[in-house]
Amino acid sequence: MGRRKSLNAGFLWKMETRSYEESTDESEEDESEEEPKLKYERLSNGVTEILQKDAASCMTVHEKFLALGTHYGKVYLLDVQGNITQKFDVSPVKINQISLDESGEHMGVCSEDGKVQVFGLYSAEEFHEMFDCPIKIVAVHPQFVRSHFKQFVTGGKKLLLYERSWMNRWKPSVLHEGEGNIRNIKWRGHLIAWANNMGVKILDMISKQRITNVPRDDISLRPDMYPCSLCWKDNLTLIIGWGNSVKICSVKERHASEMRDLPNRYVEIVFQFDTEFYVSGLAPLCDQLVILSYVKEISEKTEVECCARPRLDIVQPLPESCEEISSDALTVRGFQENECRDYHLEYSEGESLFYIISPRDVVVAKERDQDDHIDWLLEKKKYEEALMAAEISQKTIKKHKILDIGLAYINHLVEKGEYDLAARKCQKILGKNTELWEFEVYKFKEIGQLKAISRYLPRRDPVLKPLIYEMVLHEFLESDYEGFATLIKEWPGDLYNNTIIVQAVVDHLKKDPQNRTLLQTLAELYTYDQRYGRALEIYLTLRHKDVFQLIHKHNLFSSIRDKIVLLMDFDSEKAVDMLLDNEDKISIDRVVEELENRPELQHVYLHKLFKRDHHKGQRYHEKQISLYAEYDRPNLLPFLRDSTHCPLEKALEICQQRNFVEETVYLLSRMGNSRSALKMIMEELQDVDKAIEFAKEQDDGELWEDLILYSIDKPPFITGLLNNIGTHVDPILLIHRIKEGMEIPNLRDSLVKILQDYNLQILLREGCKKILVADSLSLLKKMHRTQMKGVLVDEENICESCLSPILPSDASKSFSVVVFHCRHMFHRECLPVSNTVSSVQFCNICSAKHRGPGSAVLEMKK
């Protein structure tokens, strides 16, 4: 047999709040890590009383009740708890078999003395028969309650069928004989299966034909000591267990072409395998099998073969073997004295209840439910899986509560030292239960692990008592400033008494007044407490990046009027932007005044103000000249160019004092002293290109003359002039003034460039002239085409002079109309007489509005 797990022997099953016999080996139970498939319970109450004086010989299970037969010839009807509901004294000897129909209203009983009784449990209907040999088996028709199915079979040396005739007489007929005693019969639908000394047969009651014979495999075993076990899984599937062999047979319909003289049904063995021990009973469980096995083992003390505890196995049939799903060794009373024939397995269809019957004990096995599964997981300390199983099945479990499992899980993790995981699980397990939360927090405090649970404490819905949060904060404050700061940032300020925590931080700062972490945390606490002024002071002291955000968020501009220098020292860019964005709250004059002793910061502020608006800080433009000159010369010249409020004399004085040539040149030119400016460029800068550029900008002939006179004795300057003067001054004027014999660098290239520039100018002029002529001609043609077009005149048009319709109402009358290109229309007689010699007329309206004259394009007469 294929094995999936080791023998799960030695389970102690609690029944009636008692355990099985103390001889069970408990150590083997601890070794099993696979969960049992079934759970066991001893059938007690009335059964206990019966088996104290008698011994069980057989039992039949109905969905409503149980029927138990004993060695003293009694039949007891029991409820599912084992309480006796009825008792029948059938015989003075052993009851061999009890059979019930599907309705549970009729019972068949046979005993060792040859007596057979079939009677109604709720009616007077009864049949008695005595045979001259022991009757081992009886089976009533499954539909015996129906009148036309009043049939039952008995098994001794013959298989007899009893049928009630129309005169209420019972008529026996022999179905089979000659192969030894019949020891088991199972009737399902229209099929009867029975086992004798030779094998198992199946009879079709419709055709009254035997459709198969399954011989037994091991003929060395005595059939009375190792009886055959039969079980119908459904109407067409028979399970046979005999010795250590199991067969699953399927009844199938034979094809019409194969019939000939054969029965219309046949049997096919679909699964067959051997077991490790002897089969005492069989039952189906979905697509698996439950097998009750009789076990023999060699005693370690006496080395003699003896009876061991019976096993109940669940196996998965395979074509030629089976896979063991679970295996339990059962400690039933008196198992040391039992034989294979003393055990029976009965089951209740639809409920997955299995009854193990032995002479001194009746044990009920049932599939484990979720409560049992959770019990096993808790026993194995698999709390995570137990919690998950409880959550999935919370509507069906009856014994366990999710909260209880969760609390046990937390305690287990704490005991293992997994404090962080235990704290994390609190979130899910404790949920919104504030009492449990507070209890767990105190428990973590007792073991010195408040830090572990701090990250998982609820902060909204629910909220715990302030004392809980304060206790955690004090724990961090004593040992972990960084952790304390993190909690203050993460926790809302209304969770705890802010005043108490502030005082605690202040006390710690007395010991370490420069601790940045504590100072920053104190600032945050002041913020929560709306003491923004104190928070701002700390932030500025620490130069903290959130200081500007704090000012904006809480509108603290009134608090920073005397702290502008501190803000500028911290981050001048952000400070200036903030101050300029909020001029209505802190005026420009106030900022400039505060920065009076820090001119470099004053310059930064005024410079950015000027960039935003050239006119807002105009009263400070004179001051800015000195500030730019001192701290930011590159931006001085742009400032002088863009400012219209800058005093030029003051600026010129400062620039001359500091010898700022470029700025001085600009100021001189702006003040109208272009010749001095040019002279400074030539003498101070000695930059001919710049001088030429300056002369071009001024576009003054006298400046060009001064530039030529200054450059005439300086060959490098002459080269520069020759290269750049061509488009502004006639180069001949310069060339004529060059002294003969003067050596001028790159003179040839300069002359070539002058000629090229001249040719280029000629070409440009000619090109422009051609374009102008072409455009003029094109526009003239376009105007001519436009003026040649006709103009629509209809009844809707009016004379612009007399405002009457332009066309007469009587079409037969003669009329004369003048239409101008501007679309104004007049009657000929309404136009004023022209005083000019020319016959061309112009529209009076357009001429009066200075739109240009509109000459007449059409004159209509009739």
C-alpha positions in Angstrom: 0.0 0.0 0.0 1.3 3.4 -0.9 1.8 5.5 2.3 1.6 9.2 2.6 2.3 9.4 6.3 3.5 7.3 9.2 1.1 5.4 11.4 -0.8 7.9 13.5 -1.1 5.5 16.4 -1.9 6.1 20.0 -4.4 9.0 19.8 -6.1 9.7 23.1 -9.7 10.6 22.3 -11.7 12.2 25.1 -15.1 10.7 25.5 -17.6 11.5 28.2 -14.9 13.9 29.6 -12.7 10.7 30.1 -9.7 9.5 28.1 -9.1 6.0 26.7 -7.0 3.5 28.6 -3.8 4.9 30.2 -1.8 2.3 28.2 -1.9 4.5 25.1 1.5 5.7 24.1 1.3 9.5 24.3 4.8 10.0 23.0 3.8 8.9 19.5 1.0 11.5 19.5 3.4 14.3 20.0 5.5 13.1 17.0 2.6 13.4 14.6 2.6 16.6 12.7 -0.3 15.7 10.3 -3.8 16.6 11.3 -6.1 13.6 11.8 -8.9 13.3 9.3 -11.4 12.0 11.8 -12.3 12.5 15.4 -13.6 9.8 17.8 -16.2 9.6 20.5 -17.3 6.6 22.5 -21.0 6.0 22.3 -22.1 6.2 25.9 -25.3 6.6 28.0 -27.5 3.5 27.4 -24.8 1.7 25.4 -22.5 1.8 28.4 -25.1 0.1 30.6 -25.8 -2.5 27.9 -22.2 -3.5 27.4 -21.5 -3.7 31.1 -23.8 -6.8 31.2 -23.8 -7.9 27.6 -21.7 -7.9 24.5 -22.4 -6.3 21.1 -22.7 -8.6 18.2 -24.0 -6.4 15.4 -25.4 -3.0 14.7 -27.3 -1.3 11.9 -27.4 2.5 11.4 -30.4 4.5 10.2 -30.5 8.3 9.8 -33.1 8.4 12.6 -31.8 5.8 15.1 -29.4 2.9 15.7 -30.3 -0.8 16.2 -27.9 -2.8 18.4 -27.9 -6.6 18.7 -26.2 -8.4 21.6 -24.8 -11.9 22.4 -27.8 -12.4 24.8 -30.3 -12.1 22.0 -31.5 -8.6 22.7 -32.1 -5.9 20.1 -32.0 -2.3 21.4 -33.1 0.8 19.5 -31.0 3.8 20.4 -30.9 7.5 19.5 -27.7 9.0 18.2 -26.4 9.8 21.7 -26.7 6.1 22.7 -29.9 6.4 24.8 -32.2 3.4 24.7 -35.6 4.0 23.2 -36.9 0.5 22.7 -35.8 -3.1 23.6 -36.7 -6.4 22.0 -36.1 -9.8 23.5 -35.7 -11.7 20.2 -33.7 -14.9 21.2 -31.7 -16.3 24.1 -28.6 -16.5 21.9 -26.5 -14.3 19.8 -28.1 -11.9 17.3 -26.3 -12.3 14.0 -27.7 -9.5 11.9 -30.2 -6.7 11.9 -31.6 -5.2 8.7 -33.7 -2.1 8.2 -35.5 -0.8 5.2 -34.8 2.7 3.9 -37.8 4.2 5.7 -36.7 2.8 9.1 -40.2 1.4 9.7 -39.4 -2.4 9.3 -36.7 -4.5 10.8 -35.3 -7.9 10.0 -33.5 -9.9 12.7 -31.8 -13.3 12.6 -30.0 -15.2 15.4 -27.7 -18.1 16.1 -30.5 -20.5 17.0 -32.0 -20.2 13.4 -34.8 -17.7 14.3 -35.7 -15.1 11.7 -38.1 -12.2 12.4 -39.3 -9.5 10.2 -41.7 -7.0 11.8 -42.9 -3.4 11.6 -41.6 -1.1 14.3 -44.8 1.0 14.1 -47.3 -1.6 12.9 -48.5 -5.1 13.8 -47.0 -6.6 10.7 -44.8 -9.5 11.6 -43.1 -12.7 10.2 -41.6 -15.5 12.2 -39.6 -18.5 10.9 -37.4 -21.0 12.6 -34.6 -22.8 10.7 -32.8 -26.0 11.7 -29.4 -24.2 11.3 -27.9 -20.9 12.4 -29.0 -18.0 10.2 -26.0 -15.7 9.8 -27.6 -12.9 7.8 -30.9 -11.3 6.8 -31.7 -8.4 4.5 -35.1 -6.8 3.9 -35.9 -5.1 0.6 -34.8 -1.4 0.8 -38.4 -0.4 -0.2 -40.1 -3.0 2.1 -42.6 -0.3 3.3 -44.2 -0.5 -0.1 -46.7 -3.3 -0.6 -45.3 -4.7 -3.9 -41.8 -4.9 -2.4 -42.5 -7.1 0.6 -39.4 -9.2 0.2 -36.4 -10.2 2.3 -33.6 -12.7 2.0 -31.9 -14.9 4.5 -28.5 -16.5 4.5 -27.6 -19.9 6.0 -26.6 -22.8 3.9 -29.0 -21.4 1.3 -29.8 -18.0 0.0 -33.6 -17.8 0.4 -35.9 -15.1 -1.0 -39.2 -14.6 0.8 -42.0 -12.8 -1.0 -45.5 -12.1 0.3 -48.2 -13.4 -2.0 -51.6 -11.9 -2.7 -53.0 -13.9 0.2 -50.5 -12.4 2.6 -48.6 -15.7 2.7 -44.8 -15.7 2.6 -43.4 -17.8 -0.3 -39.8 -18.8 -0.1 -37.6 -19.5 -3.1 -34.0 -20.6 -3.3 -31.7 -18.1 -5.1 -28.5 -20.0 -4.5 -27.0 -22.9 -2.6 -24.2 -25.4 -2.5 -21.2 -23.2 -1.8 -21.2 -23.2 2.0 -22.7 -20.8 4.5 -23.7 -17.4 3.4 -22.3 -14.9 5.8 -23.0 -11.5 4.4 -25.7 -9.9 2.2 -26.1 -6.3 1.0 -29.3 -5.3 -0.9 -29.3 -2.1 -2.9 -32.0 -1.1 -5.4 -32.5 -4.1 -7.7 -29.2 -5.8 -6.9 -28.4 -8.3 -4.1 -24.7 -9.0 -3.3 -23.8 -11.9 -1.0 -20.7 -13.7 0.1 -20.3 -17.4 0.8 -17.2 -19.7 1.2 -16.3 -19.4 -2.5 -16.7 -15.7 -3.2 -19.1 -12.9 -3.8 -22.1 -13.1 -6.2 -24.4 -10.4 -7.4 -28.0 -11.1 -8.4 -30.2 -8.8 -10.6 -33.7 -9.0 -9.1 -35.4 -7.7 -12.3 -34.1 -10.5 -14.5 -33.5 -12.9 -11.6 -30.1 -13.6 -13.1 -26.7 -13.8 -11.4 -24.5 -11.4 -13.2 -21.1 -12.0 -11.6 -18.9 -14.2 -9.3 -15.9 -12.6 -7.7 -13.8 -15.4 -6.1 -12.0 -14.8 -2.9 -8.3 -14.4 -3.2 -6.9 -16.0 0.0 -8.6 -19.4 0.5 -6.3 -20.2 3.4 -8.2 -17.9 5.7 -11.2 -19.4 7.4 -14.3 -17.5 6.2 -16.0 -17.7 9.6 -13.0 -16.1 11.3 -12.2 -13.6 8.6 -15.6 -12.8 7.1 -16.2 -10.9 3.9 -17.1 -7.2 4.2 -19.6 -5.8 1.6 -20.7 -2.2 1.0 -22.6 -0.5 -1.7 -21.2 2.9 -2.5 -24.1 3.7 -4.8 -26.6 1.7 -6.8 -24.0 0.4 -9.2 -20.7 0.3 -7.2 -19.9 -2.5 -4.8 -16.9 -2.5 -2.5 -15.6 -5.9 -1.3 -13.1 -6.4 1.5 -11.9 -9.9 2.3 -8.7 -10.8 4.2 -6.2 -8.2 3.1 -7.7 -7.6 -0.3 -10.0 -4.8 -1.4 -11.9 -4.7 -4.7 -14.2 -2.0 -6.1 -16.6 -3.4 -8.6 -18.8 -1.4 -11.1 -22.0 -2.9 -12.5 -22.4 -2.0 -16.1 -24.9 -2.5 -18.9 -23.9 -5.0 -21.6 -24.1 -3.8 -25.2 -26.9 -5.4 -27.2 -24.4 -6.9 -29.7 -22.8 -8.8 -26.8 -25.9 -10.1 -25.2 -26.5 -13.5 -26.8 -27.2 -15.8 -23.8 -25.4 -13.6 -21.3 -27.1 -11.4 -18.7 -27.8 -7.8 -19.7 -25.4 -6.6 -17.0 -21.8 -7.4 -16.1 -19.4 -6.4 -13.4 -16.0 -4.8 -13.9 -13.3 -4.5 -11.2 -12.2 -0.9 -11.5 -9.8 -0.8 -8.4 -8.0 -3.6 -6.6 -5.3 -3.4 -3.9 -4.0 -5.2 -0.9 -3.9 -3.8 2.6 -1.3 -4.3 5.3 -3.8 -5.8 7.7 -7.1 -7.8 7.7 -10.3 -6.0 6.6 -13.1 -6.0 9.2 -15.3 -3.3 7.6 -15.7 -0.9 4.8 -17.4 2.4 4.1 -17.3 5.1 1.4 -16.2 8.7 2.1 -16.7 10.7 -1.1 -14.2 9.3 -3.5 -12.1 7.7 -0.7 -12.6 4.6 1.4 -12.7 4.1 5.2 -11.3 0.7 6.1 -11.5 -0.9 9.6 -8.6 -3.3 10.0 -7.9 -6.1 12.4 -4.2 -6.0 13.4 -1.9 -8.6 14.9 1.6 -7.9 16.2 4.5 -9.6 17.9 4.7 -8.7 21.6 8.1 -7.3 22.5 7.9 -9.0 25.9 6.7 -12.5 25.1 7.6 -12.5 21.4 4.2 -14.1 20.8 1.7 -12.9 18.2 -1.2 -11.1 19.9 -4.1 -8.8 19.0 -3.3 -5.2 18.6 -5.5 -2.1 18.5 -7.7 -2.0 15.4 -7.0 0.6 12.8 -9.3 2.9 11.0 -7.7 4.0 7.7 -8.8 6.5 5.1 -7.3 5.6 1.7 -7.5 6.9 -1.8 -8.0 4.0 -4.3 -5.7 3.9 -7.3 -5.9 1.5 -10.2 -3.5 -1.1 -8.7 -2.8 0.3 -5.2 -4.0 3.0 -2.8 -2.6 6.1 -1.1 -3.1 6.3 2.6 -4.6 9.6 3.7 -4.8 9.0 7.4 -4.4 6.1 9.8 -5.6 5.9 13.4 -5.0 3.1 16.0 -8.1 2.9 18.2 -7.9 1.9 21.8 -11.3 0.1 22.2 -12.1 -1.9 25.3 -11.0 -5.5 25.3 -9.1 -5.2 22.0 -6.6 -7.8 23.3 -9.3 -10.5 23.2 -11.1 -9.6 20.0 -10.9 -11.5 16.7 -11.4 -10.1 13.1 -15.0 -11.3 13.1 -15.7 -9.3 16.3 -15.3 -5.9 14.6 -17.9 -4.3 12.4 -18.0 -0.9 10.6 -21.4 0.7 9.9 -21.9 4.2 8.6 -24.7 6.8 8.2 -25.0 8.0 4.7 -25.0 11.8 4.2 -23.5 12.6 7.7 -20.1 11.0 7.4 -20.6 9.2 10.7 -18.8 5.9 11.1 -19.5 3.4 13.9 -16.8 0.9 15.0 -18.5 -2.0 16.8 -16.7 -4.4 19.0 -18.1 -6.7 21.7 -17.3 -4.2 24.6 -17.3 -0.9 22.9 -19.0 1.2 20.2 -17.0 4.1 18.9 -18.3 6.9 16.6 -15.9 8.4 14.1 -16.8 11.6 12.3 -15.1 14.0 10.0 -13.4 16.8 11.8 -15.1 20.2 11.5 -13.5 23.7 11.6 -13.6 23.7 15.4 -11.7 20.5 15.5 -9.2 21.8 12.9 -8.7 25.0 15.0 -8.3 22.8 18.1 -5.5 20.9 16.4 -3.8 24.0 15.2 -3.8 25.5 18.6 -2.5 22.3 20.1 0.4 22.5 17.7 0.9 26.2 18.5 0.1 27.1 14.9 -1.8 30.3 16.0 -1.4 32.2 12.7 -3.1 29.3 10.8 -5.7 28.9 13.5 -6.6 32.6 13.4 -6.9 32.5 9.6 -9.1 29.4 9.7 -11.4 31.1 12.3 -11.7 34.2 10.2 -12.6 32.2 7.1 -15.2 30.1 9.0 -16.4 32.6 11.6 -20.1 31.9 10.6 -19.8 28.1 11.1 -17.5 27.7 14.1 -19.3 27.3 17.4 -16.6 26.5 19.9 -14.0 29.2 19.2 -13.9 32.9 19.1 -11.6 34.9 16.8 -10.7 37.2 19.6 -9.7 34.4 22.0 -7.5 32.8 19.4 -5.9 36.2 18.6 -5.2 36.9 22.3 -3.6 33.5 22.6 -1.5 34.2 19.5 -0.3 37.5 21.0 0.6 35.8 24.3 2.5 33.1 22.4 4.5 35.6 20.4 5.4 37.5 23.6 6.5 34.3 25.3 8.7 33.6 22.3 10.2 37.0 22.5 8.8 38.2 19.1 7.7 41.5 20.5 7.5 43.4 17.3 5.3 40.8 15.6 3.1 40.5 18.6 2.6 44.3 18.6 1.9 44.3 14.9 -0.8 41.6 15.4 -2.5 43.7 18.0 -3.7 46.0 15.3 -5.7 43.3 13.6 -6.7 41.3 16.6 -7.7 44.0 19.1 -9.4 46.2 16.5 -11.4 48.9 18.2 -11.5 47.4 21.6 -9.9 50.1 23.8 -10.0 48.0 27.0 -8.0 45.2 25.4 -5.6 47.7 23.8 -4.9 49.3 27.2 -4.5 45.9 28.8 -1.9 44.9 26.2 0.0 48.1 26.5 0.3 47.6 30.3 1.4 44.1 29.6 4.1 45.3 27.2 5.2 47.9 29.9 5.6 45.1 32.4 8.1 43.3 30.2 9.8 46.5 29.2 8.7 46.5 25.6 6.6 49.7 25.3 8.8 50.7 22.3 7.7 47.6 20.4 4.0 48.4 20.6 4.4 52.2 20.1 4.3 52.1 16.3 1.1 50.2 16.2 -1.0 52.1 18.8 -4.3 53.3 17.4 -4.4 57.1 16.6 -7.9 57.5 15.3 -11.0 55.3 15.9 -10.3 54.2 18.6 -8.3 56.6 20.7 -6.9 55.3 24.0 -6.6 57.3 27.2 -4.0 60.1 27.1 -2.1 58.4 29.9 -1.3 55.5 27.6 0.3 57.7 25.0 2.1 59.8 27.6 3.5 56.6 29.2 5.0 55.5 25.8 6.4 59.0 25.2 8.1 59.1 28.6 9.6 55.7 27.9 11.2 57.0 24.7 12.2 60.3 26.3 14.2 58.5 28.9 16.2 56.4 26.4 15.7 57.3 22.7 15.4 61.0 21.7 15.2 60.2 18.0 12.3 57.7 18.6 10.6 60.3 20.8 10.9 62.9 18.0 9.5 60.5 15.5 6.4 59.7 17.6 5.8 63.5 18.2 5.8 63.9 14.4 3.6 60.9 13.6 1.1 61.2 16.5 -1.7 63.9 16.4 -1.2 66.4 19.2 -4.5 65.7 20.8 -3.7 62.2 21.8 -1.8 63.3 24.9 -1.6 66.2 27.4 0.7 68.5 25.5 1.6 70.5 28.6 2.9 67.5 30.4 5.1 66.4 27.5 6.4 70.0 27.0 7.4 70.2 30.6 9.1 66.8 30.4 11.1 68.0 27.4 12.0 71.2 29.0 13.3 69.3 32.1 15.5 67.2 29.8 16.8 70.3 28.0 18.1 71.6 31.3 20.5 68.7 31.3 21.4 69.0 27.6 20.4 72.5 26.4 22.0 72.2 22.9 20.4 69.0 21.9 19.0 69.7 18.5 16.6 66.8 18.5 14.9 67.9 21.7 14.8 71.5 20.6 13.2 70.6 17.3 10.7 68.4 19.1 9.9 71.1 21.6 9.2 73.5 18.7 6.8 71.0 17.2 5.1 70.6 20.6 4.8 74.4 20.8 3.2 74.4 17.4 0.6 71.8 18.5 -0.1 74.0 21.5 -0.4 77.1 19.2 2.5 78.8 20.8 3.9 79.7 17.5 6.2 82.5 18.6 8.2 80.2 20.8 8.3 77.5 18.1 9.5 80.2 15.6 12.4 81.2 17.9 13.6 77.6 18.2 13.3 77.0 14.5 15.3 80.1 13.7 17.9 79.2 16.3 18.2 75.7 14.7 18.0 77.2 11.2 15.3 74.6 10.5 14.0 74.3 6.9 10.4 74.3 8.1 10.6 77.8 9.5 9.1 79.4 6.4 6.4 76.9 6.1 5.5 77.5 9.8 5.3 81.3 9.1 3.0 80.9 6.1 0.8 78.2 7.6 0.1 80.1 10.8 0.4 83.7 9.5 3.3 84.6 11.8 4.4 87.7 10.0 3.7 89.9 13.0 6.1 87.8 14.9 9.0 88.0 12.5 9.2 91.8 12.1 12.2 91.9 14.4 13.6 88.6 13.2 14.2 89.6 9.5 18.0 89.5 9.9 17.8 86.0 11.3 15.6 84.8 8.5 17.9 86.4 5.9 21.0 84.8 7.5 19.3 81.5 7.4 18.1 81.5 3.8 18.2 84.9 2.1 16.5 83.7 -1.1 13.5 82.2 0.6 13.3 85.0 3.1 13.3 87.7 0.4 10.7 85.8 -1.6 8.5 85.5 1.4 8.9 89.2 2.4 8.2 90.4 -1.2 5.1 88.1 -1.5 3.7 89.6 1.7 4.5 93.4 1.4 1.0 94.1 2.8 2.0 92.5 6.1 5.6 93.7 6.3 6.3 96.9 4.4 9.3 97.6 2.3 10.3 100.4 4.5 10.2 98.2 7.6 12.4 95.6 5.9 15.0 98.1 4.7 15.0 99.7 8.2 15.6 96.3 9.9 18.5 95.6 7.5 20.1 98.9 7.9 23.1 97.5 9.8 23.4 94.6 7.3 23.9 96.4 3.9 24.8 93.2 2.1 21.4 91.7 3.1 19.8 95.1 2.3 21.2 94.9 -1.2 19.9 91.3 -1.7 16.4 92.5 -0.7 16.4 95.7 -2.8 17.9 94.0 -5.8 15.1 91.4 -5.9 12.5 94.1 -5.3 14.0 96.0 -8.3 13.8 92.9 -10.5 10.2 92.4 -9.7 9.1 96.1 -10.1 11.4 98.9 -11.2 9.3 101.5 -9.5 8.2 100.1 -6.1 11.5 100.9 -4.4 12.3 104.1 -6.3 13.1 106.0 -3.1 15.9 103.6 -2.5 17.5 103.7 -5.9 20.1 106.3 -4.8 21.1 104.0 -1.9 21.2 101.1 -4.3 23.9 102.7 -6.4 26.3 102.4 -3.5 25.1 98.9 -2.6 25.6 97.7 -6.2 29.0 99.3 -6.4 30.0 97.6 -3.1 28.4 94.2 -3.3 27.3 93.5 -6.9 29.1 95.5 -9.6 28.1 93.1 -12.5 24.5 94.2 -11.9 25.3 97.9 -11.5 25.2 98.8 -15.2 21.9 96.9 -15.9 20.5 98.8 -12.9 21.6 102.1 -14.2 20.1 101.3 -17.6 16.7 100.1 -16.2 16.2 102.6 -13.5 14.4 105.9 -14.3 14.7 107.2 -10.7 18.4 107.0 -10.3 20.1 110.4 -9.7 22.7 110.5 -12.5 25.1 113.0 -10.9 25.3 110.9 -7.8 25.8 107.7 -9.8 28.5 109.4 -11.9 30.3 110.6 -8.8 30.3 107.1 -7.3 31.4 105.5 -10.5 34.2 108.0 -11.1 35.4 107.6 -7.5 35.6 103.8 -7.9 37.0 104.2 -11.5 34.1 102.2 -13.0 34.8 103.0 -16.7 31.9 101.2 -18.4 29.4 102.6 -15.9 30.9 106.1 -16.2 30.8 105.9 -20.0 27.1 105.0 -19.9 26.3 107.8 -17.5 28.2 110.4 -19.5 26.4 109.4 -22.7 23.1 109.4 -20.9 23.8 112.9 -19.5 24.6 114.1 -23.1 28.4 114.3 -22.8 29.0 111.7 -25.6 32.4 113.2 -26.5 33.8 112.7 -23.0 32.4 109.2 -22.9 34.0 108.4 -26.2 37.3 109.9 -25.0 37.2 107.7 -21.9 36.6 104.6 -24.0 39.5 105.5 -26.2 41.9 106.5 -23.5 40.9 104.4 -20.5 39.7 101.2 -22.3 41.6 101.6 -25.5 38.9 99.5 -27.1 38.4 100.5 -30.7 35.5 98.1 -31.2 33.7 99.5 -28.2 34.4 103.0 -29.4 33.0 102.2 -32.8 30.0 100.5 -31.3 29.4 103.6 -29.1 29.7 105.9 -32.1 27.2 103.8 -34.0 24.7 103.9 -31.1 25.0 107.7 -30.9 24.9 108.2 -34.7 26.6 111.5 -34.4 28.9 112.8 -37.2 31.0 114.8 -34.7 31.7 111.7 -32.7 32.9 109.9 -35.8 35.1 112.9 -36.6 36.6 112.7 -33.0 37.1 109.0 -33.3 38.9 109.4 -36.7 41.1 112.2 -35.3 42.0 110.1 -32.2 42.8 107.0 -34.3 44.7 108.6 -37.2 48.1 108.1 -35.6 47.3 104.7 -34.2 47.5 101.9 -36.8 45.6 99.3 -34.8 42.7 101.8 -34.4 42.8 102.6 -38.1 42.5 98.9 -39.0 39.4 98.7 -36.7 37.8 101.7 -38.3 38.5 100.4 -41.8 36.8 97.1 -40.9 33.7 98.6 -39.3 33.2 102.2 -40.5 32.0 101.4 -44.1 28.3 101.5 -43.5 28.2 104.7 -41.4 31.0 107.0 -42.7 32.5 107.3 -46.1 35.8 105.3 -45.9 37.5 107.9 -48.3 37.4 110.4 -45.5 39.5 108.2 -43.3 41.8 106.9 -46.1 42.7 110.5 -47.2 43.8 111.3 -43.7 46.2 108.4 -43.4 49.8 109.6 -43.6 51.9 108.2 -46.3 54.3 105.6 -45.3 52.3 104.6 -42.2 52.3 100.9 -41.8 48.8 99.7 -41.1 48.2 96.0 -40.1 46.0 94.0 -42.5 45.4 97.0 -44.7 44.9 95.0 -47.8 42.2 92.8 -46.1 40.5 96.0 -44.7 40.4 97.6 -48.2 39.0 94.4 -49.7 36.3 94.3 -47.0 35.4 98.0 -47.7 35.0 97.2 -51.4 32.9 94.1 -50.6 30.7 96.0 -48.3 30.2 98.7 -50.9 29.3 96.1 -53.6 26.9 94.5 -51.2 25.2 97.8 -50.5 24.8 98.4 -54.3 23.3 95.0 -54.7 21.0 95.4 -51.8 19.7 98.7 -53.2 19.2 97.3 -56.7 17.4 94.3 -55.2 15.1 96.5 -53.1 14.4 98.7 -56.1 13.3 95.7 -58.2 11.1 94.3 -55.4 9.5 97.8 -54.9 8.7 98.1 -58.6 7.3 94.6 -58.8 5.1 95.1 -55.8 3.8 98.5 -57.0 2.9 97.0 -60.4 1.1 94.0 -58.8 -0.9 96.3 -56.5 -1.8 98.6 -59.4 -3.1 95.6 -61.4 -5.1 94.4 -58.4 -6.7 97.8 -57.9 -7.6 98.0 -61.6 -9.2 94.5 -61.5 -11.2 95.6 -58.4 -12.4 98.8 -59.9 -13.5 97.1 -63.1 -15.9 94.9 -61.2 -19.7 95.6 -61.3 -21.6 96.8 -58.3 -25.1 95.5 -57.4 -27.8 98.2 -57.2 -31.3 97.1 -56.1 -34.4 98.5 -54.3 -32.7 98.2 -50.9 -30.0 100.8 -51.6 -30.6 104.4 -50.8 -29.1 107.7 -51.9 -26.6 108.9 -49.3 -27.7 112.5 -49.8 -31.5 112.5 -49.9 -31.8 109.0 -48.2 -34.6 108.0 -50.6 -34.4 104.7 -52.5 -31.7 104.8 -55.2 -34.0 103.3 -57.8 -37.4 104.9 -58.6 -40.5 103.0 -57.7 -41.8 103.5 -61.3 -39.4 101.7 -63.5 -40.7 103.5 -66.6 -39.3 106.9 -65.4 -35.8 107.9 -66.4 -33.2 108.1 -63.7 -29.4 108.7 -63.3 -27.4 107.1 -60.5 -23.7 107.6 -59.5 -21.9 104.7 -57.7 -18.5 105.2 -56.1 -15.9 102.5 -55.4 -16.5 103.0 -51.7 -20.1 101.6 -52.4 -21.8 105.0 -51.6 -24.5 105.8 -54.1 -26.1 109.1 -55.1 -28.8 110.4 -57.5 -27.0 112.4 -60.2 -29.1 115.4 -59.3 -28.2 115.0 -55.5 -24.4 115.4 -56.1 -23.0 118.9 -55.7 -21.7 120.6 -58.8 -17.9 120.3 -59.1 -15.9 123.5 -59.3 -12.8 121.8 -60.7 -12.0 121.6 -64.3 -11.5 117.8 -64.1 -14.5 115.7 -64.7 -13.6 113.2 -62.0 -16.0 113.2 -59.1 -15.2 112.1 -55.5 -17.5 110.7 -52.8 -18.4 113.5 -50.5 -18.8 111.3 -47.5 -15.4 109.6 -47.7 -13.6 112.8 -48.5 -15.2 114.5 -45.4 -14.0 111.5 -43.2 -10.5 111.6 -44.7 -10.8 108.1 -46.0 -9.4 109.1 -49.4 -11.4 110.0 -52.4 -13.6 107.4 -54.0 -13.9 108.1 -57.7 -17.0 107.1 -59.5 -17.0 103.6 -61.0 -20.5 103.5 -62.5 -23.0 105.9 -63.8 -26.5 104.4 -64.5 -28.9 106.3 -66.7 -32.3 105.6 -68.2 
